[in-house]
């Protein structure tokens, strides 16, 4: 692969080993209907995100779908998602979604159905059937799979076999900038059969990041053919156009992403404001929809005791408005929040989680080294009220991301829409090639 290519071009711990079947013999299943030509009915892009936890995969797929349809007024996009809060998001014209039955992860690492009273094998089978039916009827020209080459517990394999059999759909594996540390990632992909699936089923890999910051594929034994089909897009820019009216200013926005693992961050910020009566500006905390209810109630009592110095919200689907009006951001190190920090050019303090993955820590430490953000490092700084007080007080003097010596960070959506156009045969040549 050319080292000078700008647009060149990983995640999840498996409980089971998923065998990857060769696509040559798809078996006596219902045949996929051959699609009409793109010129007759407009391009169709289907995006899959398994979404067993958090908001990241859904929000990334939504951003991609909306950019693709905005760039081509004849294109439509269908998102298949397991997120339980998908219906709380607005989708733009010609973008829709199908909600797959939800699953939750138990403390022992196994999974269960969220609501249906079915065991996990039954639930996975139902999800797999819905995915196949959607692909058959929607007949996508391009399938973009977020993160998991075989889907949740292998639920994509039948659909991938079918798509390969009828030969009308190009397939893309989309990877965020950081998956996990190599010592965890490599055996995980081995257990899932992810490497074999990538080589067998996918035409391209898109990495939604910048290679100079991190290469999530470096430790993976990808073939030369697959590496030559790996494209680095840059980070996925968030909308910095017209936003709603932000709350009264000034405030520091504290966001825990989906909230399922955000209690440490919220507790740390509240402890800082409790320990320092003069700390300001006021904090606006967004818990996220998955924060435990009992935990949220306890935080609510502390927020109330702090009066006007701290306010809290449960969930905000248009968080861009809150980001736009903030003096600075205190957050965890998830991919989407990092993209928002860059897009809105906000001074940010990141408190990354380190379990069950090192993904957020790797991203935050690399970004701090480049001068894009400040990180509160548990080992270096300690997760103490004083460390958070110092970080919040230091926000006004902190450089903005745009002042860091890094460029072309936010080309992701533009590069994705260019790749889509090339794959549909409407543009000649290869971007960055």
VOPAGU-2260 file (C-alpha; in pm, 1 decimal, decimal comma):
REM VOPAGU-2260
SITE   aa  ch    i         X         Y         Z
SITE  UNK   A    0       0,0       0,0       0,0
SITE  UNK   A    1     133,1     343,0     -84,2
SITE  UNK   A    2     274,0     516,1     220,4
SITE  UNK   A    3     181,1     860,6      88,9
SITE  UNK   A    4    -190,4     787,7      47,9
SITE  UNK   A    5    -391,7    1031,1     259,5
SITE  UNK   A    6    -718,1     842,7     239,0
SITE  UNK   A    7    -616,4     490,0     307,7
SITE  UNK   A    8    -736,0     335,9     474,0
SITE  UNK   A    9   -1081,3    -192,3    1525,7
SITE  UNK   A   10   -1322,0    -375,9    1898,3
SITE  UNK   A   11   -1544,8    -620,4    2133,5
SITE  UNK   A   12   -1460,4    -927,3    2344,5
SITE  UNK   A   13   -1612,2   -1243,8    2210,2
SITE  UNK   A   14   -1778,9   -1507,9    2414,2
SITE  UNK   A   15   -1785,9   -1756,1    2131,8
SITE  UNK   A   16   -1585,7   -1856,2    1827,4
SITE  UNK   A   17   -1765,8   -1780,7    1503,7
SITE  UNK   A   18   -1673,1   -2001,2    1208,9
SITE  UNK   A   19   -1665,1   -1817,5     879,2
SITE  UNK   A   20   -1820,9   -2016,6     599,7
SITE  UNK   A   21   -1694,2   -1981,7     250,9
SITE  UNK   A   22   -1946,8   -1795,3      36,3
SITE  UNK   A   23   -1933,1   -2022,5    -266,7
SITE  UNK   A   24   -2216,4   -2245,8    -142,5
SITE  UNK   A   25   -2479,4   -2032,0      29,2
SITE  UNK   A   26   -2721,5   -2325,8      56,5
SITE  UNK   A   27   -3091,9   -2360,5     -14,0
SITE  UNK   A   28   -3192,6   -2034,1     150,4
SITE  UNK   A   29   -3427,2   -1776,9       6,5
SITE  UNK   A   30   -3257,3   -1623,3    -292,2
SITE  UNK   A   31   -3177,1   -1255,9    -285,1
SITE  UNK   A   32   -3365,3   -1057,8    -542,9
SITE  UNK   A   33   -3136,1    -907,6    -803,4
SITE  UNK   A   34   -3137,6    -528,7    -761,4
SITE  UNK   A   35   -3247,9    -279,8   -1019,5
SITE  UNK   A   36   -2974,3     -70,5   -1165,8
SITE  UNK   A   37   -2859,5     228,7    -966,1
SITE  UNK   A   38   -2948,4     464,0   -1250,2
SITE  UNK   A   39   -3315,0     351,8   -1241,8
SITE  UNK   A   40   -3381,8     368,2    -871,3
SITE  UNK   A   41   -3106,3     569,9    -703,2
SITE  UNK   A   42   -2818,1     439,3    -492,1
SITE  UNK   A   43   -2897,8     250,2    -172,8
SITE  UNK   A   44   -2660,2     219,4     118,7
SITE  UNK   A   45   -2727,2      -5,9     417,6
SITE  UNK   A   46   -2537,3      45,7     743,0
SITE  UNK   A   47   -2516,6    -213,7    1021,8
SITE  UNK   A   48   -2424,6    -142,2    1383,2
SITE  UNK   A   49   -2472,8    -412,0    1645,3
SITE  UNK   A   50   -2512,1    -165,8    1935,9
SITE  UNK   A   51   -2512,4    -391,7    2239,1
SITE  UNK   A   52   -2393,1    -104,7    2459,1
SITE  UNK   A   53   -2370,6     272,3    2442,0
SITE  UNK   A   54   -2442,7     517,9    2162,6
SITE  UNK   A   55   -2119,6     524,8    1966,0
SITE  UNK   A   56   -2198,5     282,3    1685,6
SITE  UNK   A   57   -2543,2     426,0    1615,3
SITE  UNK   A   58   -2423,1     784,9    1616,1
SITE  UNK   A   59   -2137,3     699,7    1381,9
SITE  UNK   A   60   -2370,4     518,4    1141,1
SITE  UNK   A   61   -2617,8     806,6    1155,1
SITE  UNK   A   62   -2349,5    1061,2    1070,2
SITE  UNK   A   63   -2233,9     850,6     775,8
SITE  UNK   A   64   -2586,8     793,1     643,3
SITE  UNK   A   65   -2677,8    1159,8     659,9
SITE  UNK   A   66   -2358,0    1266,7     487,0
SITE  UNK   A   67   -2402,7    1011,6     208,3
SITE  UNK   A   68   -2760,3    1117,6     134,1
SITE  UNK   A   69   -2674,0    1487,1     157,6
SITE  UNK   A   70   -2402,0    1439,9    -102,4
SITE  UNK   A   71   -2635,6    1258,6    -346,1
SITE  UNK   A   72   -2997,8    1370,0    -363,4
SITE  UNK   A   73   -3099,0    1036,8    -517,8
SITE  UNK   A   74   -2933,2     818,9    -253,1
SITE  UNK   A   75   -3112,4     659,1      39,9
SITE  UNK   A   76   -2970,0     493,4     349,7
SITE  UNK   A   77   -3106,1     232,8     589,3
SITE  UNK   A   78   -2947,2     177,7     930,5
SITE  UNK   A   79   -2983,0    -155,7    1110,4
SITE  UNK   A   80   -2917,0     -98,3    1478,8
SITE  UNK   A   81   -2958,9    -273,4    1810,7
SITE  UNK   A   82   -2959,7      53,2    2006,1
SITE  UNK   A   83   -3258,7      82,6    2241,9
SITE  UNK   A   84   -3265,4     460,7    2200,1
SITE  UNK   A   85   -3253,6     476,5    1820,0
SITE  UNK   A   86   -3608,1     616,2    1811,2
SITE  UNK   A   87   -3502,8     918,3    2016,6
SITE  UNK   A   88   -3281,7    1049,6    1738,9
SITE  UNK   A   89   -3397,8    1249,9    1439,1
SITE  UNK   A   90   -3297,5    1119,4    1097,1
SITE  UNK   A   91   -3265,7    1335,0     789,1
SITE  UNK   A   92   -3459,8    1291,9     466,8
SITE  UNK   A   93   -3397,7     959,8     287,9
SITE  UNK   A   94   -3244,6     804,6     600,6
SITE  UNK   A   95   -3437,1     551,3     806,2
SITE  UNK   A   96   -3359,9     276,2    1054,7
SITE  UNK   A   97   -3469,4     -69,4    1162,2
SITE  UNK   A   98   -3441,7    -146,9    1530,9
SITE  UNK   A   99   -3306,0    -495,8    1593,6
SITE  UNK   A  100   -3410,6    -671,1    1916,7
SITE  UNK   A  101   -3184,0    -544,9    2190,9
SITE  UNK   A  102   -2937,0    -743,7    2396,6
SITE  UNK   A  103   -2755,1    -657,4    2717,0
SITE  UNK   A  104   -2427,6    -778,2    2857,3
SITE  UNK   A  105   -2431,3    -947,6    3198,1
SITE  UNK   A  106   -2160,2    -896,3    3457,9
SITE  UNK   A  107   -2010,0   -1236,4    3370,3
SITE  UNK   A  108   -1963,8   -1132,2    3005,9
SITE  UNK   A  109   -2255,3   -1330,6    2863,9
SITE  UNK   A  110   -2551,9   -1172,5    2686,2
SITE  UNK   A  111   -2928,0   -1181,7    2731,1
SITE  UNK   A  112   -3228,6   -1042,3    2548,3
SITE  UNK   A  113   -3334,0    -699,2    2672,3
SITE  UNK   A  114   -3710,0    -746,3    2660,1
SITE  UNK   A  115   -3834,2   -1045,8    2463,3
SITE  UNK   A  116   -3800,6   -1331,3    2713,2
SITE  UNK   A  117   -3597,2   -1528,4    2460,0
SITE  UNK   A  118   -3260,1   -1687,4    2519,8
SITE  UNK   A  119   -2959,9   -1533,0    2349,2
SITE  UNK   A  120   -2947,6   -1790,5    2069,3
SITE  UNK   A  121   -3313,8   -1730,1    1984,2
SITE  UNK   A  122   -3261,1   -1354,5    1994,2
SITE  UNK   A  123   -2954,3   -1373,3    1772,8
SITE  UNK   A  124   -3145,0   -1592,6    1527,3
SITE  UNK   A  125   -3429,0   -1339,7    1513,1
SITE  UNK   A  126   -3187,1   -1053,2    1458,0
SITE  UNK   A  127   -3008,6   -1248,3    1184,3
SITE  UNK   A  128   -3337,9   -1319,4    1006,0
SITE  UNK   A  129   -3440,2    -953,3    1021,3
SITE  UNK   A  130   -3104,7    -847,9     878,7
SITE  UNK   A  131   -3134,0   -1094,5     589,7
SITE  UNK   A  132   -3489,0    -987,2     513,4
SITE  UNK   A  133   -3392,4    -619,9     517,8
SITE  UNK   A  134   -3101,6    -680,3     283,0
SITE  UNK   A  135   -3320,8    -883,8      48,4
SITE  UNK   A  136   -3592,4    -619,7      22,4
SITE  UNK   A  137   -3376,2    -306,7      39,8
SITE  UNK   A  138   -3119,7    -448,6    -204,1
SITE  UNK   A  139   -2827,4    -223,4    -109,5
SITE  UNK   A  140   -2558,4    -124,4    -354,0
SITE  UNK   A  141   -2318,0     -78,4     -62,8
SITE  UNK   A  142   -2321,2    -236,2     284,2
SITE  UNK   A  143   -2116,4     -59,4     554,4
SITE  UNK   A  144   -2058,0    -273,1     864,2
SITE  UNK   A  145   -1947,5     -96,6    1179,9
SITE  UNK   A  146   -1664,8    -266,0    1368,3
SITE  UNK   A  147   -1774,4    -631,3    1380,8
SITE  UNK   A  148   -1689,6    -822,0    1058,5
SITE  UNK   A  149   -1928,5   -1109,3    1139,4
SITE  UNK   A  150   -2181,2    -903,1    1334,6
SITE  UNK   A  151   -2298,5    -976,5    1688,2
SITE  UNK   A  152   -2237,4   -1349,3    1754,1
SITE  UNK   A  153   -2200,9   -1407,5    1380,3
SITE  UNK   A  154   -2547,6   -1277,1    1291,3
SITE  UNK   A  155   -2424,8   -1117,1     967,2
SITE  UNK   A  156   -2276,0   -1427,0     807,0
SITE  UNK   A  157   -2591,1   -1548,3     629,6
SITE  UNK   A  158   -2649,2   -1203,0     485,3
SITE  UNK   A  159   -2287,6   -1169,1     376,8
SITE  UNK   A  160   -2308,5   -1509,0     205,2
SITE  UNK   A  161   -2623,4   -1401,0      22,5
SITE  UNK   A  162   -2478,8   -1070,3     -86,8
SITE  UNK   A  163   -2168,7   -1240,2    -220,7
SITE  UNK   A  164   -2384,5   -1495,9    -404,6
SITE  UNK   A  165   -2586,3   -1240,3    -599,4
SITE  UNK   A  166   -2281,3   -1016,4    -653,5
SITE  UNK   A  167   -2453,4    -678,2    -665,7
SITE  UNK   A  168   -2348,9    -530,8    -329,8
SITE  UNK   A  169   -2007,7    -392,9    -241,5
SITE  UNK   A  170   -1916,8    -443,1     124,1
SITE  UNK   A  171   -1718,2    -217,2     355,0
SITE  UNK   A  172   -1586,3    -279,6     705,8
SITE  UNK   A  173   -1575,7      51,7     893,4
SITE  UNK   A  174   -1333,9      76,9    1187,4
SITE  UNK   A  175   -1294,3     356,3    1439,1
SITE  UNK   A  176    -948,5     501,7    1491,4
SITE  UNK   A  177    -863,8     282,9    1794,4
SITE  UNK   A  178    -996,5     -64,1    1873,5
SITE  UNK   A  179    -786,1    -187,3    2164,9
SITE  UNK   A  180    -429,7    -266,6    2256,1
SITE  UNK   A  181    -278,8    -533,4    2027,2
SITE  UNK   A  182    -241,8    -791,8    2306,4
SITE  UNK   A  183    -621,3    -792,5    2344,7
SITE  UNK   A  184    -728,2    -722,2    1987,8
SITE  UNK   A  185    -539,1   -1000,3    1809,3
SITE  UNK   A  186    -670,0   -1295,1    2018,1
SITE  UNK   A  187   -1017,8   -1140,5    2012,5
SITE  UNK   A  188   -1023,4   -1133,9    1633,8
SITE  UNK   A  189    -890,6   -1489,9    1632,0
SITE  UNK   A  190   -1176,9   -1606,9    1857,2
SITE  UNK   A  191   -1439,1   -1439,7    1642,4
SITE  UNK   A  192   -1301,3   -1545,6    1307,3
SITE  UNK   A  193   -1293,0   -1175,2    1227,4
SITE  UNK   A  194    -975,4   -1177,2    1021,6
SITE  UNK   A  195   -1096,7   -1459,0     797,3
SITE  UNK   A  196   -1433,8   -1288,3     759,6
SITE  UNK   A  197   -1267,1    -962,0     660,5
SITE  UNK   A  198   -1061,1   -1133,0     393,8
SITE  UNK   A  199   -1356,8   -1339,5     269,4
SITE  UNK   A  200   -1643,1   -1093,4     259,1
SITE  UNK   A  201   -1520,1    -734,6     240,8
SITE  UNK   A  202   -1420,8    -527,5     -57,6
SITE  UNK   A  203   -1274,8    -239,6     142,8
SITE  UNK   A  204   -1186,1    -127,1     495,3
SITE  UNK   A  205   -1246,5     232,5     600,1
SITE  UNK   A  206   -1064,5     359,0     910,0
SITE  UNK   A  207   -1238,5     664,5    1054,0
SITE  UNK   A  208    -921,1     829,0    1175,9
SITE  UNK   A  209    -573,9     952,6    1090,2
SITE  UNK   A  210    -287,9     710,3    1057,8
SITE  UNK   A  211     -37,5     946,4    1221,1
SITE  UNK   A  212    -245,0     936,7    1541,2
SITE  UNK   A  213    -304,0     560,9    1553,6
SITE  UNK   A  214    -323,0     257,8    1328,0
SITE  UNK   A  215    -584,2       9,8    1458,5
SITE  UNK   A  216    -489,9    -247,8    1195,2
SITE  UNK   A  217    -114,3    -252,9    1258,7
SITE  UNK   A  218    -116,8    -575,3    1464,7
SITE  UNK   A  219    -368,1    -755,3    1242,1
SITE  UNK   A  220    -236,1   -1007,0     990,2
SITE  UNK   A  221    -419,9    -857,9     694,7
SITE  UNK   A  222    -319,0    -973,2     348,5
SITE  UNK   A  223    -142,3    -732,7     111,5
SITE  UNK   A  224    -459,9    -733,1     -97,9
SITE  UNK   A  225    -671,9    -617,0     196,4
SITE  UNK   A  226    -420,2    -360,0     310,1
SITE  UNK   A  227    -420,5    -214,8     -38,0
SITE  UNK   A  228    -797,3    -176,3      -3,4
SITE  UNK   A  229    -776,2      -0,6     333,5
SITE  UNK   A  230    -860,0     369,4     332,3
SITE  UNK   A  231    -795,4     625,8     603,7
SITE  UNK   A  232   -1074,3     881,2     595,1
SITE  UNK   A  233    -991,5    1114,6     882,2
SITE  UNK   A  234   -1228,6    1176,6    1172,2
SITE  UNK   A  235   -1600,6    1216,6    1108,1
SITE  UNK   A  236   -1684,9    1583,9    1133,4
SITE  UNK   A  237   -1995,4    1679,7    1331,8
SITE  UNK   A  238   -2238,1    1944,4    1214,5
SITE  UNK   A  239   -2111,8    2290,6    1305,2
SITE  UNK   A  240   -2385,4    2464,0    1107,7
SITE  UNK   A  241   -2701,6    2610,3    1261,3
SITE  UNK   A  242   -2764,6    2476,1    1609,5
SITE  UNK   A  243   -3033,8    2545,6    1866,1
SITE  UNK   A  244   -3019,0    2800,9    2146,3
SITE  UNK   A  245   -2771,9    2686,9    2411,5
SITE  UNK   A  246   -2835,5    2732,7    2784,1
SITE  UNK   A  247   -2733,5    3048,4    2964,5
SITE  UNK   A  248   -2360,5    3092,7    2957,8
SITE  UNK   A  249   -2090,8    3044,3    3068,7
SITE  UNK   A  250   -2077,5    2674,6    3149,4
SITE  UNK   A  251   -1850,8    2372,6    3123,2
SITE  UNK   A  252   -2020,5    2078,4    2954,6
SITE  UNK   A  253   -1964,9    1743,3    3125,4
SITE  UNK   A  254   -2068,7    1451,5    2906,3
SITE  UNK   A  255   -2047,6    1083,2    2991,3
SITE  UNK   A  256   -2149,2     963,7    2644,7
SITE  UNK   A  257   -2411,2     691,3    2671,7
SITE  UNK   A  258   -2362,8     696,1    3048,9
SITE  UNK   A  259   -2346,1     321,2    3102,7
SITE  UNK   A  260   -1993,6     352,3    3238,8
SITE  UNK   A  261   -1989,9     725,6    3315,7
SITE  UNK   A  262   -2039,7     721,6    3692,8
SITE  UNK   A  263   -1667,7     770,9    3759,4
SITE  UNK   A  264   -1655,9    1089,9    3554,1
SITE  UNK   A  265   -1973,2    1236,6    3705,1
SITE  UNK   A  266   -1859,5    1155,2    4059,5
SITE  UNK   A  267   -1521,1    1314,3    3995,9
SITE  UNK   A  268   -1670,9    1639,8    3866,5
SITE  UNK   A  269   -1922,4    1663,5    4149,4
SITE  UNK   A  270   -1642,8    1599,2    4400,3
SITE  UNK   A  271   -1443,7    1885,5    4249,8
SITE  UNK   A  272   -1731,7    2133,0    4281,3
SITE  UNK   A  273   -1805,6    2012,7    4634,7
SITE  UNK   A  274   -1441,1    2051,3    4739,3
SITE  UNK   A  275   -1391,5    2398,3    4587,8
SITE  UNK   A  276   -1679,3    2644,9    4643,4
SITE  UNK   A  277   -1511,4    2892,3    4410,4
SITE  UNK   A  278   -1474,4    2656,7    4115,9
SITE  UNK   A  279   -1637,1    2783,2    3799,9
SITE  UNK   A  280   -1789,6    2832,6    3558,6
SITE  UNK   A  281   -2097,9    2626,4    3637,9
SITE  UNK   A  282   -2105,0    2265,7    3520,8
SITE  UNK   A  283   -2378,9    2130,2    3294,7
SITE  UNK   A  284   -2376,2    1750,1    3324,6
SITE  UNK   A  285   -2536,8    1518,2    3068,6
SITE  UNK   A  286   -2566,0    1176,5    3232,0
SITE  UNK   A  287   -2651,9     980,4    2916,3
SITE  UNK   A  288   -2948,3     743,1    2876,3
SITE  UNK   A  289   -2776,6     433,2    3015,1
SITE  UNK   A  290   -2665,7     563,5    3354,4
SITE  UNK   A  291   -2798,4     336,9    3630,6
SITE  UNK   A  292   -3118,0     479,7    3781,3
SITE  UNK   A  293   -3010,9     444,8    4144,9
SITE  UNK   A  294   -2678,0     605,0    4063,3
SITE  UNK   A  295   -2854,0     891,9    3889,4
SITE  UNK   A  296   -3080,3     950,2    4189,5
SITE  UNK   A  297   -2776,9     972,3    4417,3
SITE  UNK   A  298   -2607,6    1217,7    4186,0
SITE  UNK   A  299   -2930,0    1420,3    4172,7
SITE  UNK   A  300   -2916,0    1483,0    4547,7
SITE  UNK   A  301   -2559,3    1608,5    4519,6
SITE  UNK   A  302   -2646,0    1828,9    4220,9
SITE  UNK   A  303   -2935,6    1984,3    4411,8
SITE  UNK   A  304   -2709,8    2057,4    4709,0
SITE  UNK   A  305   -2470,0    2247,6    4482,2
SITE  UNK   A  306   -2745,0    2485,2    4371,3
SITE  UNK   A  307   -2693,1    2687,2    4055,4
SITE  UNK   A  308   -2327,4    2590,0    4028,5
SITE  UNK   A  309   -2417,6    2251,9    3874,7
SITE  UNK   A  310   -2709,2    2143,6    3656,8
SITE  UNK   A  311   -2781,4    1798,3    3510,1
SITE  UNK   A  312   -2971,6    1648,7    3218,4
SITE  UNK   A  313   -3050,5    1285,4    3150,3
SITE  UNK   A  314   -3019,6    1273,8    2772,9
SITE  UNK   A  315   -2986,7    1521,2    2487,9
SITE  UNK   A  316   -3017,8    1395,1    2130,4
SITE  UNK   A  317   -2903,4    1734,3    1997,6
SITE  UNK   A  318   -2595,3    1755,6    2214,6
SITE  UNK   A  319   -2427,0    1961,4    1943,1
SITE  UNK   A  320   -2619,6    2263,7    2073,0
SITE  UNK   A  321   -2476,5    2216,6    2421,3
SITE  UNK   A  322   -2126,1    2168,7    2284,8
SITE  UNK   A  323   -2149,5    2481,4    2070,6
SITE  UNK   A  324   -2227,4    2700,3    2371,3
SITE  UNK   A  325   -1978,6    2551,6    2617,5
SITE  UNK   A  326   -1667,0    2722,9    2748,4
SITE  UNK   A  327   -1498,2    2386,0    2754,0
SITE  UNK   A  328   -1569,8    2012,5    2766,8
SITE  UNK   A  329   -1502,0    1754,0    3036,8
SITE  UNK   A  330   -1565,0    1409,3    2893,7
SITE  UNK   A  331   -1467,2    1049,2    2856,5
SITE  UNK   A  332   -1262,4     952,7    2554,7
SITE  UNK   A  333   -1520,0     792,2    2325,8
SITE  UNK   A  334   -1485,3     826,0    1950,7
SITE  UNK   A  335   -1791,7    1040,5    1888,9
SITE  UNK   A  336   -1719,9    1284,8    2170,6
SITE  UNK   A  337   -1364,4    1321,4    2044,7
SITE  UNK   A  338   -1497,4    1403,0    1697,4
SITE  UNK   A  339   -1726,0    1667,4    1851,8
SITE  UNK   A  340   -1437,7    1824,9    2043,6
SITE  UNK   A  341   -1241,5    1854,6    1719,4
SITE  UNK   A  342   -1539,6    1969,4    1511,1
SITE  UNK   A  343   -1640,9    2249,3    1747,5
SITE  UNK   A  344   -1277,4    2333,0    1830,2
SITE  UNK   A  345   -1339,8    2312,7    2204,6
SITE  UNK   A  346   -1086,1    2301,6    2482,6
SITE  UNK   A  347   -1135,0    1963,0    2642,7
SITE  UNK   A  348   -1031,9    1755,2    2942,4
SITE  UNK   A  349   -1063,0    1382,6    2881,4
SITE  UNK   A  350   -1090,1    1128,2    3162,4
SITE  UNK   A  351   -1062,6     799,4    2971,7
SITE  UNK   A  352   -1189,0     465,8    3093,9
SITE  UNK   A  353    -933,7     184,2    3093,5
SITE  UNK   A  354   -1168,8    -114,5    3134,2
SITE  UNK   A  355   -1289,2    -324,1    2965,9
SITE  UNK   A  356   -1081,2    -167,9    2688,5
SITE  UNK   A  357    -779,8      60,2    2657,3
SITE  UNK   A  358    -934,4     227,0    2350,6
SITE  UNK   A  359   -1020,1     558,3    2521,2
SITE  UNK   A  360    -684,3     578,9    2698,0
SITE  UNK   A  361    -491,4     517,9    2376,6
SITE  UNK   A  362    -692,8     784,2    2192,7
SITE  UNK   A  363    -665,6    1041,3    2472,4
SITE  UNK   A  364    -294,0     991,3    2531,9
SITE  UNK   A  365    -212,5    1026,2    2163,3
SITE  UNK   A  366    -433,3    1335,3    2137,9
SITE  UNK   A  367    -265,8    1490,3    2442,8
SITE  UNK   A  368      77,5    1426,5    2295,7
SITE  UNK   A  369     -32,4    1618,8    1985,7
SITE  UNK   A  370    -168,9    1907,7    2192,6
SITE  UNK   A  371    -532,2    1846,6    2096,6
SITE  UNK   A  372    -669,6    1787,1    2448,0
SITE  UNK   A  373    -565,6    1752,8    2811,9
SITE  UNK   A  374    -598,7    1413,0    2979,2
SITE  UNK   A  375    -650,5    1333,1    3345,7
SITE  UNK   A  376    -438,8    1019,8    3376,1
SITE  UNK   A  377    -523,2     791,2    3666,5
SITE  UNK   A  378    -159,9     684,5    3715,2
SITE  UNK   A  379       1,3    1020,8    3648,9
SITE  UNK   A  380    -250,4    1261,1    3803,4
SITE  UNK   A  381    -475,1    1043,9    4018,1
SITE  UNK   A  382    -851,5    1044,0    3990,4
SITE  UNK   A  383    -895,5    1295,9    4269,8
SITE  UNK   A  384   -1108,9    1602,5    4323,5
SITE  UNK   A  385    -795,6    1816,9    4315,7
SITE  UNK   A  386    -686,7    1676,5    3981,2
SITE  UNK   A  387   -1026,9    1769,2    3836,7
SITE  UNK   A  388   -1020,4    2114,2    3999,1
SITE  UNK   A  389    -681,6    2181,6    3839,8
SITE  UNK   A  390    -802,6    2058,1    3501,7
SITE  UNK   A  391   -1118,7    2274,6    3501,2
SITE  UNK   A  392    -930,1    2580,9    3622,4
SITE  UNK   A  393    -674,7    2524,3    3346,6
SITE  UNK   A  394    -928,8    2512,2    3063,8
SITE  UNK   A  395    -920,1    2885,2    2971,2
SITE  UNK   A  396    -542,4    2875,6    2916,7
SITE  UNK   A  397    -549,5    2547,6    2726,7
SITE  UNK   A  398    -488,4    2566,1    2348,4
SITE  UNK   A  399    -778,5    2486,0    2119,4
SITE  UNK   A  400    -745,5    2176,6    1897,6
SITE  UNK   A  401    -705,5    2400,0    1591,4
SITE  UNK   A  402    -383,3    2537,5    1739,9
SITE  UNK   A  403    -218,1    2194,7    1741,7
SITE  UNK   A  404      27,7    2103,8    1463,5
SITE  UNK   A  405    -206,2    1853,6    1301,0
SITE  UNK   A  406    -406,9    1897,9     984,7
SITE  UNK   A  407    -664,5    1714,4     775,7
SITE  UNK   A  408    -815,1    1565,2    1089,7
SITE  UNK   A  409   -1179,0    1615,6     998,7
SITE  UNK   A  410   -1200,1    1504,1     635,6
SITE  UNK   A  411   -1385,8    1183,8     722,6
SITE  UNK   A  412   -1736,2    1252,1     592,6
SITE  UNK   A  413   -1608,3    1415,4     274,3
SITE  UNK   A  414   -1377,3    1124,4     206,3
SITE  UNK   A  415   -1651,8     868,7     276,9
SITE  UNK   A  416   -1889,3    1033,3      30,7
SITE  UNK   A  417   -1611,7    1037,6    -229,1
SITE  UNK   A  418   -1547,0     667,7    -170,1
SITE  UNK   A  419   -1918,4     594,4    -207,7
SITE  UNK   A  420   -1928,2     783,9    -534,9
SITE  UNK   A  421   -1624,7     595,4    -662,9
SITE  UNK   A  422   -1770,1     260,7    -560,7
SITE  UNK   A  423   -2092,2     342,1    -742,4
SITE  UNK   A  424   -1892,5     415,9   -1054,8
SITE  UNK   A  425   -1976,6     784,4   -1084,4
SITE  UNK   A  426   -1623,2     909,9   -1039,6
SITE  UNK   A  427   -1300,2     803,6   -1205,2
SITE  UNK   A  428    -969,8     744,3   -1037,0
SITE  UNK   A  429    -896,0     669,6    -671,5
SITE  UNK   A  430    -882,4     934,1    -405,4
SITE  UNK   A  431    -537,1     979,5    -266,2
SITE  UNK   A  432    -405,3     707,1    -494,6
